[in-house]
Amino acid sequence: MSRRPGTKQSTDKDFFGMIYEFIDREPQFDDTVFVAPSADIVGDVTIAEGSSIWFNTTIRGDVNWIKIGSRTNVQDNTCIHVRNQTGPTEIGDEVTIGHNAMIHGCTIRDRVLIGIHATILDNAVIEPDVIVAAGSLVPPGKRLKSGYMYMGSPVRQTRELTEEERASISEHAENYVTYARAYMQKDTYESNPFYNQ
């Protein structure tokens, strides 16, 4: 289902982002996707089921395409863009992109956690089951091998992920599916279950 400028998501709270057509392309996603009211999504952007786009995020598919997989969360203040003609951005399933991340013209495979304020640049490829630590810089053309923690500016491979860390990547994704359903009032609660009051 496409979203045209000014259309609202079908929720009781009328959450909707600013959805823009650019020339002949408009974002494509369905009612299982949460888009926060202050998010901007532009042009040739496809978002798969169960994903969530959080507050003040910009996803701009104006000069190339962007694809975001299922059950992926793009957290507050993130910017996702592309390179003109030669650099689309592809993000897989069960990816968590932390607050203030910058994602540009790159490929991020399934089950990846991008830490807060990390930057991923043109032609970088992040293989499945990777954690990129907060504040890290993945330089252009860098390939991050599956199963490792990476950190630094520029990033370096620091160690293999533990089984608990691998499992935590999917857990983060599941948490955000739950939060998005609460925001859209698909699930309701008498009191906030997400922290001890």
PASEFI-182495 format. One record per residue: residue in one letter; x, y, z of N, C-alpha, C in turn; residue number from 0. Coordinates in steps of 0.2 Angstrom, whole numbers, padded with zeros to 4 digits. Layout:
! residues N
+----+-------+-------+-------+-------+-------+-------+-------+-------+-------+-----+
! aa !   n_u !   n_v !   n_w !  ca_u !  ca_v !  ca_w !   c_u !   c_v !   c_w !   i !
+----+-------+-------+-------+-------+-------+-------+-------+-------+-------+-----+
!  a !     X !     Y !     Z !     X !     Y !     Z !     X !     Y !     Z ! NUM !
...
+----+-------+-------+-------+-------+-------+-------+-------+-------+-------+-----+
! end
This chain:
! residues 197
+----+-------+-------+-------+-------+-------+-------+-------+-------+-------+-----+
! aa !   n_u !   n_v !   n_w !  ca_u !  ca_v !  ca_w !   c_u !   c_v !   c_w !   i !
+----+-------+-------+-------+-------+-------+-------+-------+-------+-------+-----+
!  m !  0004 ! -0006 !  0000 !  0000 !  0000 !  0000 !  0004 !  0006 !  0000 !   0 !
!  s !  0003 !  0011 ! -0004 !  0007 !  0017 ! -0004 !  0004 !  0022 !  0000 !   1 !
!  r !  0008 !  0027 !  0002 !  0006 !  0033 !  0006 !  0008 !  0039 !  0003 !   2 !
!  r !  0003 !  0043 !  0002 !  0003 !  0049 ! -0002 !  0004 !  0055 !  0003 !   3 !
!  p !  0007 !  0061 !  0001 !  0008 !  0066 !  0006 !  0002 !  0068 !  0010 !   4 !
!  g !  0003 !  0068 !  0016 ! -0003 !  0070 !  0021 ! -0007 !  0065 !  0023 !   5 !
!  t ! -0007 !  0058 !  0020 ! -0011 !  0053 !  0023 ! -0009 !  0051 !  0029 !   6 !
!  k ! -0014 !  0048 !  0033 ! -0012 !  0046 !  0040 ! -0012 !  0038 !  0040 !   7 !
!  q ! -0008 !  0036 !  0045 ! -0008 !  0029 !  0047 ! -0015 !  0028 !  0050 !   8 !
!  s ! -0017 !  0021 !  0049 ! -0024 !  0020 !  0052 ! -0023 !  0018 !  0059 !   9 !
!  t ! -0023 !  0022 !  0064 ! -0022 !  0021 !  0071 ! -0027 !  0026 !  0074 !  10 !
!  d ! -0029 !  0024 !  0080 ! -0033 !  0028 !  0084 ! -0030 !  0035 !  0086 !  11 !
!  k ! -0023 !  0035 !  0086 ! -0020 !  0041 !  0089 ! -0018 !  0045 !  0083 !  12 !
!  d ! -0019 !  0043 !  0076 ! -0018 !  0047 !  0070 ! -0010 !  0048 !  0070 !  13 !
!  f ! -0006 !  0043 !  0071 !  0001 !  0044 !  0070 !  0002 !  0044 !  0062 !  14 !
!  f !  0006 !  0048 !  0060 !  0008 !  0048 !  0053 !  0014 !  0052 !  0052 !  15 !
!  g !  0018 !  0050 !  0047 !  0024 !  0054 !  0046 !  0023 !  0059 !  0040 !  16 !
!  m !  0028 !  0063 !  0038 !  0027 !  0067 !  0032 !  0030 !  0062 !  0026 !  17 !
!  i !  0025 !  0060 !  0022 !  0027 !  0056 !  0016 !  0027 !  0060 !  0010 !  18 !
!  y !  0032 !  0060 !  0006 !  0033 !  0064 !  0000 !  0034 !  0060 ! -0006 !  19 !
!  e !  0030 !  0061 ! -0011 !  0032 !  0059 ! -0018 !  0038 !  0063 ! -0021 !  20 !
!  f !  0043 !  0060 ! -0024 !  0048 !  0064 ! -0028 !  0048 !  0062 ! -0035 !  21 !
!  i !  0046 !  0066 ! -0039 !  0045 !  0066 ! -0046 !  0040 !  0060 ! -0047 !  22 !
!  d !  0042 !  0054 ! -0049 !  0037 !  0049 ! -0051 !  0037 !  0043 ! -0046 !  23 !
!  r !  0041 !  0044 ! -0040 !  0041 !  0038 ! -0035 !  0039 !  0041 ! -0028 !  24 !
!  e !  0035 !  0036 ! -0025 !  0033 !  0038 ! -0018 !  0034 !  0032 ! -0014 !  25 !
!  p !  0035 !  0033 ! -0007 !  0036 !  0028 ! -0002 !  0031 !  0022 ! -0002 !  26 !
!  q !  0033 !  0016 ! -0001 !  0028 !  0010 ! -0001 !  0029 !  0006 !  0005 !  27 !
!  f !  0024 !  0006 !  0009 !  0024 !  0002 !  0015 !  0016 !  0001 !  0017 !  28 !
!  d !  0015 ! -0004 !  0022 !  0008 ! -0006 !  0024 !  0007 ! -0004 !  0031 !  29 !
!  d !  0001 ! -0005 !  0033 ! -0002 ! -0003 !  0040 !  0002 ! -0006 !  0046 !  30 !
!  t !  0006 ! -0011 !  0044 !  0010 ! -0014 !  0050 !  0016 ! -0010 !  0052 !  31 !
!  v !  0018 ! -0005 !  0047 !  0024 ! -0001 !  0048 !  0022 !  0005 !  0052 !  32 !
!  f !  0026 !  0007 !  0058 !  0024 !  0013 !  0062 !  0029 !  0018 !  0059 !  33 !
!  v !  0026 !  0024 !  0058 !  0030 !  0030 !  0056 !  0028 !  0036 !  0061 !  34 !
!  a !  0033 !  0038 !  0064 !  0032 !  0043 !  0069 !  0030 !  0050 !  0066 !  35 !
!  p !  0026 !  0054 !  0069 !  0023 !  0060 !  0066 !  0028 !  0065 !  0063 !  36 !
!  s !  0034 !  0065 !  0066 !  0039 !  0070 !  0064 !  0044 !  0067 !  0059 !  37 !
!  a !  0043 !  0060 !  0057 !  0048 !  0057 !  0052 !  0046 !  0060 !  0045 !  38 !
!  d !  0051 !  0060 !  0041 !  0051 !  0062 !  0034 !  0053 !  0056 !  0030 !  39 !
!  i !  0049 !  0054 !  0025 !  0051 !  0048 !  0020 !  0049 !  0051 !  0013 !  40 !
!  v !  0054 !  0050 !  0009 !  0054 !  0054 !  0003 !  0056 !  0049 ! -0003 !  41 !
!  g !  0052 !  0049 ! -0008 !  0054 !  0045 ! -0014 !  0053 !  0038 ! -0014 !  42 !
!  d !  0058 !  0035 ! -0018 !  0059 !  0028 ! -0019 !  0061 !  0024 ! -0013 !  43 !
!  v !  0057 !  0023 ! -0008 !  0058 !  0020 ! -0002 !  0053 !  0014 ! -0001 !  44 !
!  t !  0055 !  0008 !  0001 !  0051 !  0003 !  0002 !  0053 !  0000 !  0009 !  45 !
!  i !  0047 ! -0001 !  0013 !  0048 ! -0003 !  0020 !  0044 ! -0009 !  0021 !  46 !
!  a !  0047 ! -0015 !  0023 !  0043 ! -0021 !  0024 !  0040 ! -0021 !  0031 !  47 !
!  e !  0036 ! -0026 !  0032 !  0031 ! -0027 !  0037 !  0034 ! -0027 !  0044 !  48 !
!  g !  0031 ! -0024 !  0049 !  0033 ! -0024 !  0056 !  0039 ! -0019 !  0057 !  49 !
!  s !  0041 ! -0015 !  0053 !  0046 ! -0011 !  0054 !  0044 ! -0004 !  0057 !  50 !
!  s !  0048 !  0000 !  0060 !  0046 !  0006 !  0063 !  0051 !  0011 !  0062 !  51 !
!  i !  0049 !  0017 !  0060 !  0053 !  0023 !  0059 !  0051 !  0028 !  0064 !  52 !
!  w !  0056 !  0030 !  0068 !  0055 !  0034 !  0074 !  0056 !  0042 !  0073 !  53 !
!  f !  0055 !  0045 !  0079 !  0054 !  0053 !  0078 !  0060 !  0056 !  0075 !  54 !
!  n !  0059 !  0061 !  0071 !  0064 !  0066 !  0068 !  0069 !  0062 !  0063 !  55 !
!  t !  0067 !  0056 !  0061 !  0071 !  0052 !  0056 !  0069 !  0055 !  0049 !  56 !
!  t !  0075 !  0055 !  0045 !  0074 !  0057 !  0038 !  0076 !  0051 !  0034 !  57 !
!  i !  0072 !  0048 !  0029 !  0074 !  0043 !  0024 !  0072 !  0046 !  0017 !  58 !
!  r !  0078 !  0047 !  0014 !  0077 !  0051 !  0008 !  0079 !  0047 !  0002 !  59 !
!  g !  0075 !  0044 ! -0002 !  0076 !  0041 ! -0008 !  0075 !  0045 ! -0014 !  60 !
!  d !  0078 !  0050 ! -0015 !  0077 !  0055 ! -0020 !  0081 !  0053 ! -0027 !  61 !
!  v !  0087 !  0052 ! -0026 !  0092 !  0051 ! -0032 !  0094 !  0043 ! -0032 !  62 !
!  n !  0091 !  0039 ! -0028 !  0092 !  0032 ! -0029 !  0087 !  0029 ! -0024 !  63 !
!  w !  0087 !  0022 ! -0024 !  0082 !  0019 ! -0020 !  0084 !  0017 ! -0013 !  64 !
!  i !  0079 !  0016 ! -0008 !  0081 !  0013 ! -0002 !  0076 !  0008 !  0000 !  65 !
!  k !  0079 !  0002 !  0002 !  0074 ! -0004 !  0004 !  0076 ! -0005 !  0012 !  66 !
!  i !  0071 ! -0006 !  0016 !  0071 ! -0008 !  0023 !  0067 ! -0014 !  0024 !  67 !
!  g !  0070 ! -0019 !  0027 !  0067 ! -0026 !  0028 !  0062 ! -0026 !  0033 !  68 !
!  s !  0060 ! -0032 !  0035 !  0055 ! -0033 !  0040 !  0057 ! -0032 !  0047 !  69 !
!  r !  0053 ! -0030 !  0052 !  0055 ! -0030 !  0059 !  0061 ! -0026 !  0061 !  70 !
!  t !  0063 ! -0021 !  0056 !  0068 ! -0017 !  0057 !  0066 ! -0010 !  0060 !  71 !
!  n !  0070 ! -0007 !  0065 !  0069 ! -0001 !  0068 !  0074 !  0004 !  0067 !  72 !
!  v !  0072 !  0010 !  0065 !  0076 !  0016 !  0063 !  0074 !  0021 !  0068 !  73 !
!  q !  0079 !  0022 !  0073 !  0077 !  0026 !  0079 !  0078 !  0033 !  0078 !  74 !
!  d !  0076 !  0037 !  0083 !  0076 !  0044 !  0082 !  0082 !  0048 !  0080 !  75 !
!  n !  0081 !  0053 !  0075 !  0086 !  0057 !  0073 !  0090 !  0054 !  0068 !  76 !
!  t !  0089 !  0048 !  0065 !  0093 !  0045 !  0060 !  0092 !  0048 !  0054 !  77 !
!  c !  0097 !  0048 !  0050 !  0097 !  0050 !  0043 !  0099 !  0044 !  0038 !  78 !
!  i !  0095 !  0043 !  0033 !  0097 !  0038 !  0028 !  0096 !  0041 !  0021 !  79 !
!  h !  0102 !  0041 !  0018 !  0102 !  0043 !  0011 !  0105 !  0039 !  0006 !  80 !
!  v !  0106 !  0041 !  0000 !  0109 !  0037 ! -0005 !  0114 !  0041 ! -0009 !  81 !
!  r !  0118 !  0038 ! -0014 !  0122 !  0041 ! -0019 !  0118 !  0042 ! -0025 !  82 !
!  n !  0119 !  0048 ! -0029 !  0116 !  0049 ! -0035 !  0118 !  0043 ! -0040 !  83 !
!  q !  0113 !  0040 ! -0043 !  0114 !  0035 ! -0048 !  0117 !  0028 ! -0046 !  84 !
!  t !  0122 !  0029 ! -0042 !  0127 !  0023 ! -0041 !  0126 !  0020 ! -0034 !  85 !
!  g !  0123 !  0023 ! -0029 !  0123 !  0021 ! -0022 !  0116 !  0020 ! -0019 !  86 !
!  p !  0112 !  0015 ! -0020 !  0106 !  0014 ! -0016 !  0108 !  0012 ! -0009 !  87 !
!  t !  0103 !  0012 ! -0005 !  0104 !  0009 !  0002 !  0099 !  0004 !  0003 !  88 !
!  e !  0102 ! -0002 !  0006 !  0098 ! -0008 !  0007 !  0099 ! -0010 !  0014 !  89 !
!  i !  0094 ! -0011 !  0018 !  0094 ! -0013 !  0025 !  0090 ! -0019 !  0026 !  90 !
!  g !  0093 ! -0024 !  0029 !  0089 ! -0031 !  0030 !  0084 ! -0031 !  0035 !  91 !
!  d !  0083 ! -0037 !  0037 !  0078 ! -0039 !  0042 !  0081 ! -0039 !  0049 !  92 !
!  e !  0076 ! -0037 !  0054 !  0078 ! -0037 !  0061 !  0085 ! -0033 !  0062 !  93 !
!  v !  0085 ! -0027 !  0059 !  0091 ! -0023 !  0060 !  0088 ! -0017 !  0065 !  94 !
!  t !  0093 ! -0016 !  0070 !  0092 ! -0010 !  0074 !  0097 ! -0005 !  0073 !  95 !
!  i !  0094 !  0001 !  0071 !  0098 !  0007 !  0070 !  0097 !  0012 !  0075 !  96 !
!  g !  0102 !  0013 !  0079 !  0102 !  0017 !  0085 !  0101 !  0025 !  0084 !  97 !
!  h !  0099 !  0028 !  0089 !  0098 !  0036 !  0088 !  0104 !  0039 !  0085 !  98 !
!  n !  0102 !  0044 !  0081 !  0107 !  0049 !  0078 !  0112 !  0045 !  0073 !  99 !
!  a !  0110 !  0039 !  0070 !  0115 !  0036 !  0066 !  0114 !  0040 !  0059 ! 100 !
!  m !  0120 !  0039 !  0055 !  0120 !  0042 !  0048 !  0121 !  0036 !  0044 ! 101 !
!  i !  0117 !  0034 !  0039 !  0117 !  0028 !  0034 !  0117 !  0031 !  0027 ! 102 !
!  h !  0122 !  0030 !  0023 !  0123 !  0033 !  0017 !  0125 !  0028 !  0011 ! 103 !
!  g !  0121 !  0026 !  0007 !  0123 !  0023 !  0001 !  0127 !  0016 !  0002 ! 104 !
!  c !  0124 !  0012 !  0007 !  0128 !  0006 !  0009 !  0123 !  0000 !  0010 ! 105 !
!  t !  0125 ! -0006 !  0012 !  0121 ! -0012 !  0012 !  0122 ! -0014 !  0020 ! 106 !
!  i !  0117 ! -0015 !  0023 !  0117 ! -0018 !  0030 !  0112 ! -0024 !  0029 ! 107 !
!  r !  0115 ! -0030 !  0031 !  0112 ! -0036 !  0030 !  0107 ! -0038 !  0036 ! 108 !
!  d !  0105 ! -0044 !  0037 !  0100 ! -0045 !  0042 !  0104 ! -0046 !  0049 ! 109 !
!  r !  0100 ! -0044 !  0054 !  0102 ! -0045 !  0061 !  0108 ! -0041 !  0063 ! 110 !
!  v !  0108 ! -0035 !  0062 !  0113 ! -0030 !  0063 !  0111 ! -0025 !  0068 ! 111 !
!  l !  0115 ! -0023 !  0073 !  0114 ! -0018 !  0077 !  0119 ! -0012 !  0076 ! 112 !
!  i !  0116 ! -0007 !  0074 !  0120 ! -0001 !  0073 !  0120 !  0004 !  0079 ! 113 !
!  g !  0125 !  0005 !  0082 !  0125 !  0009 !  0089 !  0123 !  0016 !  0088 ! 114 !
!  i !  0122 !  0019 !  0093 !  0120 !  0026 !  0093 !  0125 !  0031 !  0090 ! 115 !
!  h !  0123 !  0035 !  0086 !  0128 !  0040 !  0083 !  0133 !  0037 !  0078 ! 116 !
!  a !  0132 !  0031 !  0076 !  0137 !  0028 !  0071 !  0136 !  0030 !  0064 ! 117 !
!  t !  0141 !  0030 !  0060 !  0140 !  0032 !  0053 !  0143 !  0027 !  0049 ! 118 !
!  i !  0139 !  0025 !  0044 !  0140 !  0020 !  0039 !  0140 !  0023 !  0032 ! 119 !
!  l !  0146 !  0023 !  0028 !  0147 !  0027 !  0022 !  0146 !  0023 !  0016 ! 120 !
!  d !  0147 !  0026 !  0010 !  0146 !  0023 !  0004 !  0149 !  0017 !  0002 ! 121 !
!  n !  0146 !  0012 ! -0001 !  0148 !  0006 ! -0003 !  0150 !  0001 !  0003 ! 122 !
!  a !  0149 !  0003 !  0009 !  0151 ! -0001 !  0015 !  0146 ! -0007 !  0014 ! 123 !
!  v !  0148 ! -0013 !  0017 !  0144 ! -0019 !  0017 !  0144 ! -0022 !  0024 ! 124 !
!  i !  0139 ! -0022 !  0028 !  0139 ! -0025 !  0034 !  0135 ! -0032 !  0034 ! 125 !
!  e !  0139 ! -0038 !  0035 !  0136 ! -0044 !  0034 !  0132 ! -0046 !  0040 ! 126 !
!  p !  0128 ! -0051 !  0040 !  0123 ! -0053 !  0045 !  0127 ! -0054 !  0052 ! 127 !
!  d !  0123 ! -0053 !  0057 !  0125 ! -0054 !  0064 !  0131 ! -0050 !  0066 ! 128 !
!  v !  0131 ! -0044 !  0066 !  0136 ! -0039 !  0067 !  0134 ! -0034 !  0072 ! 129 !
!  i !  0138 ! -0032 !  0077 !  0136 ! -0026 !  0081 !  0142 ! -0021 !  0079 ! 130 !
!  v !  0139 ! -0015 !  0077 !  0144 ! -0009 !  0076 !  0143 ! -0004 !  0083 ! 131 !
!  a !  0148 ! -0003 !  0086 !  0147 !  0000 !  0093 !  0146 !  0008 !  0092 ! 132 !
!  a !  0143 !  0011 !  0097 !  0141 !  0018 !  0097 !  0147 !  0022 !  0095 ! 133 !
!  g !  0145 !  0027 !  0091 !  0150 !  0032 !  0089 !  0155 !  0030 !  0083 ! 134 !
!  s !  0154 !  0024 !  0081 !  0159 !  0021 !  0076 !  0158 !  0024 !  0069 ! 135 !
!  l !  0164 !  0024 !  0065 !  0163 !  0026 !  0058 !  0165 !  0020 !  0054 ! 136 !
!  v !  0161 !  0018 !  0049 !  0162 !  0013 !  0044 !  0164 !  0017 !  0038 ! 137 !
!  p !  0170 !  0016 !  0036 !  0172 !  0021 !  0030 !  0170 !  0018 !  0023 ! 138 !
!  p !  0170 !  0022 !  0018 !  0168 !  0019 !  0012 !  0171 !  0013 !  0009 ! 139 !
!  g !  0167 !  0008 !  0007 !  0170 !  0002 !  0004 !  0172 ! -0003 !  0009 ! 140 !
!  k !  0171 ! -0002 !  0015 !  0173 ! -0007 !  0021 !  0168 ! -0012 !  0021 ! 141 !
!  r !  0170 ! -0018 !  0022 !  0166 ! -0024 !  0023 !  0167 ! -0027 !  0030 ! 142 !
!  l !  0161 ! -0028 !  0034 !  0162 ! -0030 !  0040 !  0159 ! -0037 !  0040 ! 143 !
!  k !  0164 ! -0042 !  0042 !  0163 ! -0049 !  0042 !  0158 ! -0051 !  0047 ! 144 !
!  s !  0153 ! -0056 !  0046 !  0148 ! -0058 !  0050 !  0151 ! -0061 !  0057 ! 145 !
!  g !  0147 ! -0060 !  0062 !  0149 ! -0063 !  0069 !  0154 ! -0059 !  0073 ! 146 !
!  y !  0155 ! -0053 !  0072 !  0160 ! -0049 !  0076 !  0157 ! -0043 !  0078 ! 147 !
!  m !  0160 ! -0040 !  0083 !  0159 ! -0033 !  0086 !  0164 ! -0029 !  0082 ! 148 !
!  y !  0162 ! -0023 !  0080 !  0167 ! -0018 !  0077 !  0166 ! -0011 !  0081 ! 149 !
!  m !  0171 ! -0008 !  0082 !  0171 ! -0001 !  0085 !  0177 !  0003 !  0083 ! 150 !
!  g !  0176 !  0010 !  0084 !  0181 !  0014 !  0083 !  0180 !  0019 !  0077 ! 151 !
!  s !  0184 !  0023 !  0075 !  0183 !  0028 !  0070 !  0190 !  0029 !  0067 ! 152 !
!  p !  0192 !  0025 !  0061 !  0187 !  0020 !  0058 !  0187 !  0014 !  0062 ! 153 !
!  v !  0181 !  0010 !  0060 !  0180 !  0004 !  0064 !  0186 ! -0001 !  0063 ! 154 !
!  r !  0187 ! -0005 !  0068 !  0191 ! -0011 !  0068 !  0187 ! -0017 !  0071 ! 155 !
!  q !  0189 ! -0023 !  0069 !  0186 ! -0029 !  0072 !  0189 ! -0030 !  0078 ! 156 !
!  t !  0185 ! -0030 !  0083 !  0187 ! -0031 !  0090 !  0187 ! -0038 !  0093 ! 157 !
!  r !  0182 ! -0042 !  0092 !  0181 ! -0048 !  0094 !  0175 ! -0052 !  0092 ! 158 !
!  e !  0175 ! -0058 !  0092 !  0169 ! -0062 !  0090 !  0163 ! -0060 !  0095 ! 159 !
!  l !  0157 ! -0060 !  0093 !  0151 ! -0059 !  0097 !  0150 ! -0066 !  0101 ! 160 !
!  t !  0147 ! -0065 !  0107 !  0145 ! -0071 !  0111 !  0138 ! -0073 !  0109 ! 161 !
!  e !  0136 ! -0079 !  0111 !  0130 ! -0081 !  0109 !  0124 ! -0077 !  0112 ! 162 !
!  e !  0125 ! -0074 !  0118 !  0121 ! -0069 !  0121 !  0120 ! -0063 !  0117 ! 163 !
!  e !  0126 ! -0060 !  0114 !  0125 ! -0054 !  0110 !  0122 ! -0056 !  0103 ! 164 !
!  r !  0123 ! -0061 !  0100 !  0120 ! -0063 !  0094 !  0112 ! -0063 !  0095 ! 165 !
!  a !  0110 ! -0066 !  0101 !  0103 ! -0067 !  0102 !  0100 ! -0060 !  0104 ! 166 !
!  s !  0104 ! -0056 !  0107 !  0101 ! -0049 !  0109 !  0100 ! -0045 !  0103 ! 167 !
!  i !  0103 ! -0046 !  0097 !  0101 ! -0042 !  0091 !  0094 ! -0043 !  0089 ! 168 !
!  s !  0092 ! -0049 !  0089 !  0084 ! -0051 !  0088 !  0080 ! -0048 !  0093 ! 169 !
!  e !  0082 ! -0049 !  0099 !  0078 ! -0046 !  0105 !  0077 ! -0039 !  0104 ! 170 !
!  h !  0082 ! -0035 !  0103 !  0081 ! -0028 !  0102 !  0076 ! -0026 !  0096 ! 171 !
!  a !  0076 ! -0030 !  0091 !  0071 ! -0029 !  0085 !  0064 ! -0031 !  0088 ! 172 !
!  e !  0064 ! -0037 !  0092 !  0057 ! -0039 !  0094 !  0054 ! -0033 !  0099 ! 173 !
!  n !  0059 ! -0030 !  0103 !  0056 ! -0025 !  0108 !  0053 ! -0019 !  0104 ! 174 !
!  y !  0057 ! -0017 !  0098 !  0054 ! -0012 !  0095 !  0048 ! -0013 !  0091 ! 175 !
!  v !  0047 ! -0019 !  0089 !  0040 ! -0021 !  0086 !  0035 ! -0021 !  0091 ! 176 !
!  t !  0036 ! -0022 !  0098 !  0032 ! -0022 !  0103 !  0030 ! -0014 !  0105 ! 177 !
!  y !  0035 ! -0010 !  0105 !  0034 ! -0003 !  0106 !  0030 !  0000 !  0101 ! 178 !
!  a !  0031 ! -0002 !  0094 !  0028 !  0001 !  0089 !  0020 ! -0001 !  0089 ! 179 !
!  r !  0019 ! -0007 !  0091 !  0012 ! -0009 !  0092 !  0008 ! -0005 !  0097 ! 180 !
!  a !  0012 ! -0004 !  0102 !  0009 !  0000 !  0108 !  0007 !  0007 !  0105 ! 181 !
!  y !  0012 !  0010 !  0102 !  0011 !  0017 !  0099 !  0005 !  0017 !  0094 ! 182 !
!  m !  0004 !  0012 !  0090 ! -0001 !  0012 !  0086 ! -0008 !  0009 !  0089 ! 183 !
!  q ! -0008 !  0008 !  0095 ! -0013 !  0005 !  0099 ! -0016 ! -0001 !  0096 ! 184 !
!  k ! -0011 ! -0005 !  0093 ! -0013 ! -0012 !  0091 ! -0013 ! -0017 !  0097 ! 185 !
!  d ! -0009 ! -0015 !  0102 ! -0009 ! -0018 !  0109 ! -0010 ! -0012 !  0114 ! 186 !
!  t ! -0014 ! -0014 !  0119 ! -0016 ! -0008 !  0124 ! -0014 ! -0011 !  0131 ! 187 !
!  y ! -0012 ! -0007 !  0135 ! -0010 ! -0008 !  0142 ! -0014 ! -0004 !  0147 ! 188 !
!  e ! -0016 ! -0006 !  0153 ! -0018 ! -0002 !  0158 ! -0013 !  0003 !  0161 ! 189 !
!  s ! -0007 !  0000 !  0162 ! -0001 !  0004 !  0164 !  0005 !  0002 !  0160 ! 190 !
!  n !  0010 !  0006 !  0160 !  0016 !  0005 !  0156 !  0020 ! -0001 !  0158 ! 191 !
!  p !  0020 ! -0006 !  0154 !  0024 ! -0012 !  0156 !  0031 ! -0012 !  0154 ! 192 !
!  f !  0034 ! -0006 !  0152 !  0041 ! -0006 !  0149 !  0046 ! -0004 !  0154 ! 193 !
!  y !  0043 ! -0002 !  0160 !  0048 !  0000 !  0165 !  0045 ! -0001 !  0172 ! 194 !
!  n !  0049 ! -0002 !  0177 !  0046 ! -0002 !  0184 !  0044 !  0005 !  0187 ! 195 !
!  q !  0038 !  0006 !  0189 !  0035 !  0012 !  0191 !  0036 !  0013 !  0198 ! 196 !
+----+-------+-------+-------+-------+-------+-------+-------+-------+-------+-----+
! end
